[in-house]
């Protein structure tokens, strides 16, 4: 039995560390403590568990563990002068979205205007000067079909062209494409699969058609598909199998498609909720990452869970989970490793904001410990066999100037 009264035989130890966390009004309200005008502003003691399941002692990878390793020091590339909210690696390019109006080279000698979206060389971190897709609001989600970059967020214009919170731009130039599927409120998540773009957020309509927080559009022409499961609260993360046969949605909801599903659900392309349900899904979810063969799903839990978890997509069984001190805000499966980003720290170490785990057993790779200089750390993560890219709120990582985003080369 864990501290929330939920049976969990996988916990190896009931309590490895306790820490008093400082929560402001905004975070308390998001977690359900008070509403507007309630005047909630206080420090609360939060018992934080460091959980290791199946594997050996926390922070120690077993001998011979197969993990992909990245350098602890990021590439000394350009910086986004603000906060990164979304990141996507496509070939040798890293796309970064967020809240910023300029980008700057590492020495600070050159500053270039880029509004909320920019592209960088994955090896050097240099700005892709030929790409420009400025938005007039925050960029929160990125996805690609291989020829276009799909952009979601809180904007209403891209490169001066009217596009309400959802747009497609050319991967190389950033030129706005004819694709139009305007949303009437925020888009938080995008994923491509099976000839469709899946869209999650807080909206109630897409392209003028009623769609409650979850929808899909045809890649061919941008038309809204019949997929219409309807969620009762925001959808913040999506993952789709390459063939489109399985759609995973997550966020703040407790019901989707007319079925009770707390924070995490699997749907079919028709929009019906299907088995399995997922064990231990007990808190809002900020991010999802699907293994390439779609057999495993990595989940970043917020709220009091503060954990990255790894699931069998056939059975819904939670294979392992690891808890840190703040919300898990970012997650990415790369080869046989799972990278989890968070705020505050982990296991009492307040300098770290990203951890690496062996996908097969959840053991922590103690060799990967980049240090961050700001509280909120990593908001998004994505990578491939060559690089790991992180977007977030920081200005230095492991002593290297790295603002808004960072690129870690394979070690």
N, C-alpha and C positions, 0 to 999 in steps of 0.2 A: 504494500500500500504506500503510495507516495504522499507528499504533503498536501495534495489537493484531493485526497481520498480516492484516487484512481489506482486500482490494482495494476501493478507492473512488475512481473517476476523478473524482468530483464535488468532491473537496477542492481548493480553489484554492491553499492553502498548507499545507505539512506542519506548521508550528508557528509560531503568532503570539505565544503567551505561555506561560510556564511559571511554576508557582506551587507552593509547598510547602503542602499542606493538612494540617490537624490532624484526625485521626480518633480517636474514642474506641472503646472495646471494643464497644459496641452496634452502631455503624455498621460496624465492621470485620467483625463476625460476620454482619451482614445481607448484606454483600458477599462472604461466603464465606471470610473470613480467620479460621479458628479456630472452635471450638465452645465449649460450656459447660465451664468449668473450665480452658480452655486458657491463661488468664492473658494474653491478647493485649491489650496497652495500650501503644501506641507511636505516635510520629509517623512518618508515611510521606510520602515525596515523591511527589506525584501530578502527572504532566504533564498539563496541561489545555490543550486545543486550543480556539481560537476559530475556528469554521468559518463561512465564508460561501460559499454555493453559488449559482451562476447569476447572483446579483446583483453589484452593485459593491462597493466597500470597506465593511468592517464599520462599522455605526453611521451610514451615510449612505444615506438613501432617495433614489432617483433622482428627478429633477425630474418633477413631475406625478404622482408615485405616489399612487394612491388608497388612503388609509387612514382608518379611523375614529379620531378623536382624543379622548382624555379628559384632564381636568385632572390636573396633577401633584400637586395638593393635594386630599385627600379631603374630603368633606362633614364638617363639624364636628358629628357626630351623637352618638348614644349609643355606649357601649362595652360589650363583653362582657368581664368581668373574668376573663380566663383565655386559653386558646388556642382559636382557631377551627379546625375540621377539615373542615367542609363548608359550602357556600353555594349558594343557589339563588334566582334572581330570577324571580318570578312576577308579571307585571303591574307594579303599583306597590309591591310588597312584596319585601323581601329577607329570606329565612330563613337563619339561621345556626345550625349545630350544632357541638358541640365539647366541651371540658372547661371548664365554668364553672358557678358557682352563683349569680352575681348579674350584673346589668347596671347601668350607671351613666350618667347624662347627662354631656354633655361637660365641664361645669364641675365635676362631682364633687359637686354639692349634693344630688343625689337618687340613691339606690340602691334597686333593686327586685330581689326574688328571682326568678330564672329559672334552672332547672337544665338545662344542656347544650343547650337549644334555645330560640330566641327569634325574633321577627319584628319588622322595622323598616320604616319608611316609606322607599321608595327615593329620594325627593327630599330629605328633611330628615334622614334617619337617626334619627328619633324612634321610640321603642319603640311597637309596636302593643300597647297595654295589654289589648285584648280577646282576644289570642291567648295561650294558655298550654298547653304540652304538656311538662311537666317529666319528665325521665327519671332513672333511678338509675344511669346509666352513660354513657359517652362516645357521642355521636352522630357517626358517621363518613360517612354518605351520605344524600342527599336527592334526591327525584324527585317529579314530580306527573303526574297524568292530567287536570289542569284543575279537578278538584273536590276532590281529596284530596291531602294531603302524605304521601308515603311516607318513612319514617324508618328508617335502618339503623344499626347500631352494636354496642355491647357492653353494652347495658342489658337488664334483665329486667322492668321496669315503666315504664309511661307514665301520668302523672297517677294513679298508684296502682293502675292496672289491669295485670294480668299480660300482658305482651307480650315474648317472648323475642327480642331483637335485631332484630326487624322489626315495624313497626306502620304503621297508616294513621291520620292525624288530620285533622280538618276544617281547611281552609285558613284560615278566618276565626277560629274559636274555639279550635282545638287539641283539641277534644273527640275522644276515642279512638273510632275507628270499629269496626264489627263484624268487619272484615277481620282474619283471623288466619292467619299462616303462619310459626309460630315456627321459628327456626333454633337449632341446638345449639352454635354458636360464632359468632365475629365476622362481621358483615356489613360489607364495605368499599365496595361499589359497588351502585348501583341505576340502572336505566334503563327507560323506558316506551316501548313500540312495538307495533303490531299487536295491541292488545287484551291485552297481557301486561305484567307487571312482571318484569324480569330482575334476578336477584340474584347477586352475587358475594361471596366472602369466604373464610373458613377452615373453614366448617362441613362436616359430613358427612351431615347430614340436615335436611330442611325439612318441617315439619308431620308429622314422624314417618316420612317417606319418605326412603330413601337417595338422597342427592344430594351428590356430591363437589365442593364449592367453587363450583359454578355450577348455577343452576336458573332456572326461570321459573314464575310463578303467573298464573292467569287474573284479570284485573282485575274481572270480573263477580262472582266469589264467593270469590276467594282460594285456590281449589283448585290443587294442584300440577300443572303441565302435564307432558306426556310428555317434554319437552325434558330430556335427561339426558346431556350430553357428557362429564362427569367430567374434572377437571383434576388434575394430580399435585402442584400447589402452589397457593398462595393466588391468587385472582382479586382484583385491586385496582381495576380500572377496567372500565367497560362503556359502550358506545354502541350505539344501535339506530336504524336507519332508521325514519322515521315510520310506514311501512306494515308494519314488522316483518319485511321481507324479508331484511334483513342484520343480523346481530348481531356486534359486535366485542367481544372479551374480551381483557384484558391483565392482566399481573401478574408473578408469580414463577415460573410454570409453564414446563415445557419439553415437556409433552405434554398434549393435550386431545382428547377425543373419539376416543382411540385413535390419533391421528396426532401425529407429531413437529412441534411448533410451539413455537418459543422465544419466550416472553414476549408474543406477539401473534398472534391468530387471528381469522379470519372464519368464522362459522357460519351455517347456515340455521335457520329456525324449528323444524325437526325435530331439531336438535342435531348435525347432521353438519358436520364441518369441510369448507369449500369453498375453492376458489381465489378470490383469489390468496393466495400467501404474500407477506410484506412484506420488501423488501430492507433490509438494515442493522438488523434487529431483533436486537440483540446484547446487550441489558441489560434488567433488570427495568423494568416500566412502572408509574408511579404514577397517571397520568390520561390520559383520552381526551376528544376533542371532535370531533363530526361536523358538517361544514358542513350548512347547512339542506337543500341539495338532495342530500345524501348522496354527492356525487361526490369529496369530499376528507375525509381523517381526520387530525387533529392528535394527536400522541403525545408524552407527557412521559416521557423516559427517565431512570432513576436509574443507580446503579452508577457505572462509569467513563465512561459515555456522557455524562451531564450535559447532555442536549440536548433541545430541542424539535424535532420533525421533522414534515414534512407529506407526506402520501401521496395518490397517485391510488388510489381504492378499486377501480377496475376492473382495473388492471394490477398493483397492489402496488408500483409504482415510488416510490421516495422522491424527491420533487420538490426538496426542500431540507431542510437542518438547520442549527441554530445551537447552539453549545456555550457554556455558562457554567461558573462555577467550582464549583457545587454541584449536587446532584440537581435535575432538573426535577421539581417536585412538583405543579404545577397547570397547566392549559391550557384555553383557551377561544377558540373561533372566533366572532368577532363581525363580521358583514358581510364585508369583505375584509381583515380583520386577524386575526392570531393573537397572543394574549397568553399569555406563558409565565411562571410563577412558580417560584422556586427558593430555595435558601439560599446563604449565604456571599458571593456577589457575582457580577459578570460582567465578563470582560475586565479583571480587576484592580481594578475599582471595587467596593469592599466595602460601599458604601452602598445599592446597588440590589438589589431582590429581584423585580422584575417587568420584563419587556421586551415591546415591541410589534414585530411583524414584518408586513411586507406579504405577504399570503397568496399573491400571484401569483408572487413571486420570492424571498421570504425576506429582503429588505433590512430592516435594523433602522431603526426610527423613533427617531432621536436626540432628538426633541423630547419624548418621553414617558419621563421618568426620575424617578419619585417615589423619595424616599430613606427608608430604613427604619432603625430603631434596634436591632433584635435579629437574631441570627444566622440563625434558622431561617425567618424571612420568611413566604412565602406557601405554604399547604398546599392551597388550593382556590381556583378562580376560576370565575365565571359572569357573564353579562351579556346585555344586549340593545342596541338602537340608542341607548338613552338613558343607561344606566349600566353600569359595570364594578364588580363586587363581588369583593373578595378576603377570604378567611378565612385566619388564620394566627397566628403567634407574633410579636407586635410591640406596642409601646405608643404609638409616635409615627411618623407618616409625613409627610415634608416639613414638619416643625415643628408638625403638627396632632395633638392627642391622638386616637389611634385604636387601640383595643386589641381584639384578637380578630378584628375584621373592619373593613373600610373600604369606602366607596362613593365611586367617582369619577364625577363628572358629565361628560357629553359637553362637550368644550371648543369 
